[in-house]
Amino acid sequence: MFAHGRKLSDPFFLLIVLPRQDAAARLGMAISRRHARSAVERNRVKRLVRETFRQHRGTLPPVDVVVMLRSATAGTPNPVLRQGLQRLWGLLEDRNPE
């Protein structure tokens, strides 16, 4: 996945995308302690990622997606993170993942 996947990013998130044969998109997360120091912060980010993924899952192509953090998110409000994720899901919907 990490060696062969395509990458989409914004200031907070990195998406690694790999096409698959099945009909549904799948989500994985690698939210490290390096970028989200506290468990509360990591769980907050994971909840946002899962929520936005569920909203877009029906329109996403059949891909495996791993979401990683690119920079510290502490203190970044939820609407800012949500907006970045919405934009990335939109890019993924518009692009052919192959």
C-alpha positions as CSV (number, residue, x, y, z in Angstrom):
1,M,0.0,0.0,0.0
2,F,2.6,2.5,1.0
3,A,5.0,1.6,-1.8
4,H,2.5,1.5,-4.7
5,G,-0.4,3.8,-3.7
6,R,-1.1,7.2,-5.1
7,K,-0.9,10.1,-2.7
8,L,-3.3,13.0,-2.1
9,S,-2.6,15.6,0.5
10,D,-3.4,18.9,2.2
11,P,-1.7,20.7,5.1
12,F,-3.2,18.3,7.7
13,F,-3.8,14.9,5.9
14,L,-2.1,12.5,3.6
15,L,-4.2,10.0,1.7
16,I,-2.6,6.9,0.2
17,V,-4.9,5.4,-2.3
18,L,-4.7,2.0,-4.0
19,P,-7.3,0.7,-6.5
20,R,-9.1,-2.6,-5.7
21,Q,-11.5,-4.9,-7.5
22,D,-14.4,-5.0,-5.1
23,A,-17.3,-2.5,-5.3
24,A,-16.8,-0.6,-2.1
25,A,-14.1,1.7,-0.8
26,R,-12.3,0.7,2.4
27,L,-10.7,3.0,5.0
28,G,-7.6,2.6,7.1
29,M,-5.9,5.1,9.5
30,A,-2.4,5.6,10.7
31,I,-2.8,8.4,13.2
32,S,0.6,8.6,14.9
33,R,1.4,10.0,18.4
34,R,4.0,12.2,16.7
35,H,1.4,14.4,15.1
36,A,-1.4,14.0,17.7
37,R,0.2,13.8,21.1
38,S,-2.8,12.9,23.3
39,A,-5.2,10.0,23.0
40,V,-8.0,12.5,23.1
41,E,-6.6,14.3,20.1
42,R,-6.0,11.1,18.1
43,N,-9.5,9.8,18.8
44,R,-11.0,13.2,17.8
45,V,-9.2,13.0,14.4
46,K,-10.2,9.4,13.9
47,R,-13.9,10.2,14.5
48,L,-13.7,13.1,12.0
49,V,-12.1,10.9,9.4
50,R,-14.6,8.0,9.9
51,E,-17.5,10.5,9.8
52,T,-16.5,12.2,6.6
53,F,-15.6,8.8,4.9
54,R,-19.1,7.5,5.7
55,Q,-20.6,10.6,4.1
56,H,-18.6,10.0,0.8
57,R,-18.3,6.2,0.7
58,G,-21.1,5.7,-1.7
59,T,-19.6,8.1,-4.3
60,L,-15.9,6.9,-3.9
61,P,-14.4,4.6,-6.5
62,P,-13.4,1.1,-5.4
63,V,-10.2,1.9,-3.5
64,D,-8.3,1.2,-0.3
65,V,-7.5,4.5,1.5
66,V,-5.1,5.0,4.3
67,V,-5.3,8.4,6.1
68,M,-2.3,9.8,7.8
69,L,-1.6,13.1,9.6
70,R,0.9,15.5,8.0
71,S,1.3,18.0,10.8
72,A,0.2,18.7,14.3
73,T,-3.6,19.0,14.7
74,A,-3.7,20.2,18.3
75,G,-5.8,23.2,18.6
76,T,-7.0,23.0,15.0
77,P,-10.8,23.3,15.0
78,N,-13.0,20.5,13.7
79,P,-14.5,22.6,10.9
80,V,-11.0,23.2,9.4
81,L,-10.1,19.6,9.6
82,R,-13.5,18.5,8.2
83,Q,-13.1,21.0,5.3
84,G,-9.7,19.5,4.4
85,L,-11.1,16.0,4.4
86,Q,-14.1,17.0,2.4
87,R,-11.8,18.5,-0.3
88,L,-9.7,15.3,-0.4
89,W,-12.7,13.0,-0.7
90,G,-13.9,15.2,-3.5
91,L,-10.6,15.0,-5.3
92,L,-10.7,11.2,-4.9
93,E,-14.2,11.1,-6.3
94,D,-13.2,13.1,-9.4
95,R,-10.0,11.3,-10.2
96,N,-9.4,7.8,-11.6
97,P,-7.3,6.1,-8.9
98,E,-5.3,4.0,-11.3
